[in-house]
Amino acid sequence: MGSALALSLAVPASGQTEHHGRKYKPLAPAATITVVVERANNGKPISNASVVFRASKEGKDQGSLEVKTNEEGKAKIDIIEVGSHVQVQVIANGFATNAMEFEVPGDEKEVVLKMEKPRAQVSTYEDNDGKSSTRAPGVQEPRPIAKPKPTTPAFPQTTTPQTPQATSSPQ
């Protein structure tokens, strides 16, 4: 009887498998994408620029992610699936925003974005005087004119109240 019990424990019950839990689905192969951000006028790298990646595959949005560039002007990401359509937008202080789109056909992709200084904005709008807008390149709003603050002494001077003196009236 003891050997029959040991044999029944070793054989799994019918209909049960040894694999329990959720089904494992392997991740799709991901590409390594490197974006190099440079100055357009001299090719020097721009550090600390924000690089926003927006990926989609087969018309389905896969999300977005922002990465900062390093000292060499490079932003690297390795989680976007091979075969995805990627939109990249670069925002850096002192430069006009730049963007580009591309496909990710293989395991690696490197793109270079040249950043330019802001140019004068062209607008069909007019200011309140009926004239064309005349803002300098890169200036969104004029700075308010600072009014000087009135100066007040740190310690107010104390004055002794004067008491009216009694005057005698002639009689």
C-alpha positions in Angstrom: 0.0 0.0 0.0 2.8 2.4 0.8 4.4 2.0 -2.6 1.1 2.7 -4.4 0.8 6.0 -2.5 4.3 7.0 -3.4 3.6 6.2 -7.1 0.4 8.2 -7.2 2.2 11.3 -5.8 4.9 11.2 -8.4 2.5 11.2 -11.4 0.6 14.5 -12.0 -3.1 14.4 -12.0 -4.7 14.2 -15.4 -5.4 17.6 -17.0 -2.8 19.5 -15.0 0.4 20.8 -16.5 3.5 21.6 -14.6 3.6 25.2 -15.9 1.5 27.5 -13.7 1.0 31.2 -13.8 0.7 33.6 -16.7 1.9 32.9 -20.2 5.2 34.4 -21.0 5.3 36.5 -24.1 8.9 37.4 -25.2 9.5 41.1 -25.8 9.8 42.3 -29.4 13.3 43.1 -30.5 14.3 46.7 -29.6 16.5 49.1 -31.5 19.2 51.4 -30.1 18.5 54.9 -31.2 21.0 57.7 -30.8 20.1 61.3 -31.5 23.1 63.7 -31.8 22.2 67.4 -31.1 24.6 69.9 -32.6 24.8 73.7 -33.3 24.0 74.4 -37.0 26.7 77.1 -37.3 29.7 75.2 -36.0 28.8 71.5 -35.3 29.5 71.7 -31.6 27.4 69.5 -29.4 24.6 70.9 -27.2 24.4 69.4 -23.8 21.3 69.2 -21.5 18.8 69.5 -24.5 15.5 67.7 -24.1 14.9 65.0 -26.7 11.3 63.8 -26.8 10.7 60.4 -28.5 7.2 59.5 -29.7 6.9 56.0 -31.2 4.1 54.2 -33.0 3.9 50.9 -34.7 1.2 49.8 -37.2 -0.8 53.0 -36.3 -0.8 52.3 -32.6 0.8 54.8 -30.3 3.5 53.2 -28.1 4.0 56.2 -25.9 6.6 58.9 -25.5 9.8 59.4 -23.4 12.0 62.4 -22.8 15.8 62.0 -22.5 18.4 64.8 -21.9 21.6 64.9 -24.0 25.0 64.3 -22.4 28.1 66.5 -22.7 28.7 65.0 -26.2 25.2 66.1 -27.3 24.0 62.5 -27.5 20.7 61.1 -26.2 20.4 57.3 -26.4 17.4 55.1 -26.0 17.1 51.3 -26.4 13.4 50.4 -25.8 11.7 51.3 -29.1 10.7 48.3 -31.1 12.3 47.5 -34.5 9.9 48.5 -37.3 8.4 51.5 -35.4 7.8 55.0 -36.7 9.5 57.6 -34.5 9.0 61.3 -34.1 11.8 63.2 -32.3 11.5 66.7 -31.0 14.5 68.6 -29.6 14.1 71.6 -27.2 17.2 73.5 -26.1 17.6 76.8 -24.3 18.6 79.6 -26.8 17.7 77.5 -29.9 14.6 77.1 -32.1 12.8 73.8 -31.5 13.6 71.2 -34.1 11.9 67.9 -35.0 12.1 65.0 -37.4 10.5 61.7 -38.2 12.0 58.4 -39.3 11.5 54.6 -39.4 13.5 52.1 -37.4 14.4 49.4 -39.8 17.2 47.6 -37.9 18.9 47.2 -34.5 20.6 50.6 -34.6 19.8 54.1 -35.8 21.7 57.3 -35.4 20.3 60.7 -36.4 21.8 64.2 -36.2 19.7 67.2 -35.6 21.2 70.7 -36.3 19.9 73.4 -34.0 19.6 77.0 -35.1 19.1 80.2 -33.2 15.5 81.5 -33.3 14.6 83.7 -36.2 12.1 86.6 -36.4 8.6 85.3 -36.2 6.4 85.9 -39.2 2.9 86.7 -38.3 -0.3 88.0 -40.0 -1.4 89.4 -36.7 -1.1 93.1 -35.9 -0.5 94.9 -32.7 -3.0 97.2 -31.1 -1.9 100.2 -33.1 -2.7 98.4 -36.4 1.0 97.9 -37.3 2.8 94.7 -38.0 4.3 93.0 -35.0 7.9 94.0 -34.4 9.3 91.6 -31.9 13.0 90.8 -31.9 14.0 87.2 -32.8 13.5 84.9 -29.9 11.5 87.4 -27.8 8.0 86.2 -26.9 6.9 89.0 -24.6 8.5 92.3 -23.8 9.9 92.5 -20.3 8.0 94.8 -18.0 9.7 98.0 -17.1 10.8 97.9 -13.5 9.6 100.7 -11.4 12.0 101.9 -8.6 10.7 101.0 -5.2 10.4 103.9 -2.7 13.2 103.8 -0.2 12.2 103.6 3.4 14.6 103.8 6.3 15.4 100.6 8.1 14.6 102.2 11.4 12.0 104.9 11.4 13.1 108.0 13.3 11.1 108.6 16.4 10.1 112.0 17.3 9.0 113.2 20.7 5.5 114.6 20.6 5.4 118.3 21.4 3.0 119.3 24.0 1.2 122.6 23.5 2.4 125.2 25.9 -0.1 127.1 27.9 -0.3 130.6 27.0 -1.6 133.2 29.3 -4.1 135.5 27.8 -3.9 139.1 28.8 -6.9 140.3 30.9 
